[in-house]
């Protein structure tokens, strides 16, 4: 008999009861060091007092009204995002997939508004993950996500990762824009070089295309900048944000420049829940912390310590690990053993991580981690790797 919860997840045999900071405790009261953070969501850790209080206060006042009415917290959050990014306007939704889908719609709508309705195709790169809607899986083109959901939504052309010649060759009269993740997450923690991102901006300008960044996972401080593309000193036309934006409460946002956003007129898009009072209270609380002086400096500091420690483990365990890669607190180790085996073994030692593509184990811990947390995580990972070595893995 099918379980009441639809069986779409292969869950670990683990149930958590409560959390605080970088730690989680299971129902048997065993502590785990959480370097998964709900897949890069709990950027402030678990039960951050400022975030908890903001949600508690808003929940006791007003949770939802719909977008039929003005929402002051939504305006404030939008203004703060505009003030701290390239964007001139923001649309709030419920998830990363919705944020990406909105951006894809905006690309089409922009060209339609310029009397170019034939320009609707979007170029993506191999290894991409943009969400689970029909359009988003077509954009990512990963067989494991698309199997059984045909026919494929038309409008997406994929090229090799880090290959500008192939990307240029894919541009045609129907091309509307380019969509990439500055740091691929599900694809195996693959950062795009600053030169590549700069070239994408130049190509988009040369051919009259829109450049969209999917920063659902790598945004909101995770790489040491508010958004990861800032390292390259360029700006997109559209950006999708979610995950860390709510610190654990579901919220997504699609950011855009004025020339793109002005094509989105009343009735052209909408959402019932998106940007409701409770969601934006969470978002504003997260920004209070992430945008505070020194916060991103700490991300850069501890991420360097984590990367250094992981590189040392790669050198110590050459039969188990191949290399270390990433940006900020979005890092991974490419394995020679099966990545799932390392995830499970680390879990036995009380360290949570996340498997990714290209046989990578990723570490996306809360951005509030300390040097002590990094040292403990490396110690637990060392023990896990030693176990695998002794087992002949």
QUIURPE-V915506 format. One record per run of one state. SS is the DSSP state (2 for helix, 1 for strand, 0 for the rest). FROM is the first residue (numbers start at 0). TO is the last residue. If there is no record, write none. Layout:
SS,FROM,TO + SS,FROM,TO
This chain:
0,0,14 + 1,15,20 + 0,21,21 + 1,22,25 + 0,26,29 + 1,30,33 + 0,34,35 + 2,36,39 + 0,40,44 + 1,45,45 + 0,46,47 + 2,48,58 + 0,59,70 + 2,71,82 + 0,83,87 + 1,88,92 + 0,93,94 + 2,95,112 + 0,113,119 + 1,120,124 + 0,125,132 + 2,133,139 + 0,140,141 + 2,142,145 + 0,146,154 + 1,155,158 + 0,159,162 + 2,163,169 + 0,170,173 + 1,174,179 + 0,180,181 + 1,182,183 + 0,184,188 + 1,189,190 + 0,191,192 + 2,193,206 + 0,207,208 + 1,209,213 + 0,214,226 + 2,227,231 + 0,232,236 + 1,237,240 + 0,241,241 + 2,242,244 + 0,245,250 + 1,251,255 + 0,256,256 + 2,257,260 + 0,261,275 + 2,276,289 + 0,290,293 + 2,294,315 + 0,316,319 + 1,320,326 + 0,327,328 + 1,329,334 + 0,335,337 + 2,338,347 + 0,348,349 + 1,350,351 + 0,352,352 + 1,353,355 + 0,356,358 + 1,359,362 + 0,363,369 + 2,370,389 + 0,390,392
